[in-house]
């Protein structure tokens, strides 16, 4: 007498209990819907992040419109070489991140862990260079506050520029630190075989977050570092 | 059964995008050293926009994403656009009246 699943123990993860894959959470119809829900959730969060950083960019644009010469003068004290290197480093970390996702798609554990680790490494290089830059700013009295001492024509406008510089790059760096933490957790999960080609949403969606952080920097770099370049 | 009829982007494509991003970065640094007047900003933002588009399309897999996902992304850009447009519509149309002494 054949029955479809009368003697299957629902606690037995190796058997398709109730006829569905073990990675499928019960409130979803199928794995594809589960995957899509996770992706849409992450994109929704990224849209809120777009508005968050968007507010900072709008503030920057507002005050640059009002004090263009001050912003240009202040921008000269940023190190374009370090900024360009950091841009390349971050783009590289996006490459390693997407290759980690590819590893998850292929079920290649070594690829996942290797490229996630490389992503963290590049992120730390970025943060290290940022720390050097921040140190230079502190030593040169360009950190807004009581110690601010700008040796140029537009002192108040320069302090405004550096307020935006530290707020925007600071929030960006904070996002990177959090991202590093999340990626470290992913490495731990990958080591415990939490990912398969059927179910790797956490890796994919962390990738989305990481690429977003890269995109924020892609806009920060020219707007902060390069605006004064063609002015003497 | 693979849940992703999610077509996979090739490794070669990823490296091509990476290369393009580096080239565009170099381009924006070089372009910034020339005087294009008000167009310096336009060029810088256009290059940054192109880089962002590459990242979103290939690294963030939007190329193969569902229509619904793309709607979410466009919505984000749309709302950011509203923020900029309305803020600047106010700012650039302000006039200040200096009272006569």
Contacts between the chains, C-beta under 8 A, distances in Angstrom:
chain1	res1	chain2	res2	distance
A	30	B	3	7.6
A	31	B	3	3.7
A	32	B	3	5.1
A	32	B	4	7.7
A	32	B	5	7.9
A	34	B	3	7.9
A	35	B	3	5.7
A	35	B	4	7.1
A	35	B	6	7.9
A	36	B	66	6.4
A	36	B	68	7.5
A	36	B	69	7.5
A	39	B	65	7.5
A	39	B	69	6.1
A	40	B	68	6.8
A	40	B	69	6.3
A	40	B	72	6.1
A	43	B	69	6.2
A	43	B	72	4.5
A	43	B	73	6.3
A	43	B	76	7.7
A	44	B	72	6.4
A	46	B	76	6.8
A	47	B	72	6.5
A	47	B	73	7.8
A	47	B	75	6.4
A	47	B	76	3.7
A	47	B	79	7.3
A	50	B	76	4.5
A	50	B	77	7.5
A	50	B	79	7.5
A	50	B	80	5.5
A	51	B	76	7.6
A	51	B	79	6.2
A	51	B	80	6.7
A	51	B	83	7.1
A	54	B	79	7.9
A	54	B	80	4.5
A	54	B	83	5.4
A	54	B	84	7.7
A	55	B	83	7.1
A	58	B	83	5.6
A	58	B	84	6.0
A	58	B	87	5.4
A	61	B	84	7.2
A	61	B	87	7.8
A	61	B	88	7.3
A	62	B	87	6.5
A	62	B	88	7.9
A	62	B	91	6.3
A	65	B	88	7.6
A	65	B	91	6.3
A	65	B	92	7.5
A	80	B	29	6.9
A	84	B	25	6.7
A	84	B	29	5.6
A	87	B	25	5.2
A	88	B	22	6.1
A	88	B	25	6.3
A	91	B	18	6.6
A	91	B	21	4.7
A	91	B	22	6.5
A	91	B	25	7.0
A	92	B	18	7.3
A	94	B	18	7.9
A	94	B	55	6.4
A	94	B	59	5.4
A	95	B	14	6.3
A	95	B	15	7.4
A	95	B	17	8.0
A	95	B	18	4.5
A	95	B	59	7.7
A	97	B	59	7.6
A	98	B	14	5.7
A	98	B	58	7.8
A	98	B	59	4.7
A	99	B	11	7.2
A	99	B	14	6.6
A	102	B	8	7.1
A	102	B	9	7.8
A	102	B	11	6.9
A	102	B	14	7.5
A	105	B	4	6.9
A	105	B	6	7.7
A	105	B	8	5.9
A	197	B	2	5.8
A	197	B	4	7.7
A	198	B	1	7.4
A	198	B	2	6.5
A	198	B	3	5.0
A	199	B	3	7.3
A	204	B	61	7.6
A	207	B	59	7.4
A	207	B	60	7.4
A	208	B	60	5.5
A	211	B	55	5.2
A	211	B	56	7.5
A	211	B	59	4.8
A	211	B	60	4.9
A	212	B	60	7.9
A	214	B	55	6.1
A	214	B	59	7.9
A	215	B	51	7.8
A	215	B	52	4.8
A	215	B	55	5.5
A	215	B	56	7.3
A	218	B	48	5.3
A	218	B	51	4.8
A	218	B	52	5.7
A	218	B	55	7.3
A	219	B	45	7.9
A	219	B	48	5.0
A	219	B	52	7.2
A	221	B	25	8.0
A	221	B	28	7.8
A	221	B	48	7.9
A	222	B	28	5.5
A	222	B	32	6.9
A	222	B	44	4.1
A	222	B	45	7.5
A	222	B	47	7.4
A	222	B	48	5.7
A	223	B	44	7.3
A	226	B	28	6.7
A	226	B	29	6.7
A	226	B	32	3.8
A	226	B	44	6.3
A	227	B	32	7.7
A	227	B	40	7.7
A	227	B	41	7.8
A	227	B	44	7.9
A	229	B	29	7.8
A	229	B	32	4.0
A	229	B	33	5.0
A	230	B	32	6.2
A	230	B	33	5.5
A	230	B	34	5.8
A	230	B	35	4.8
A	230	B	36	7.7
A	230	B	40	6.4
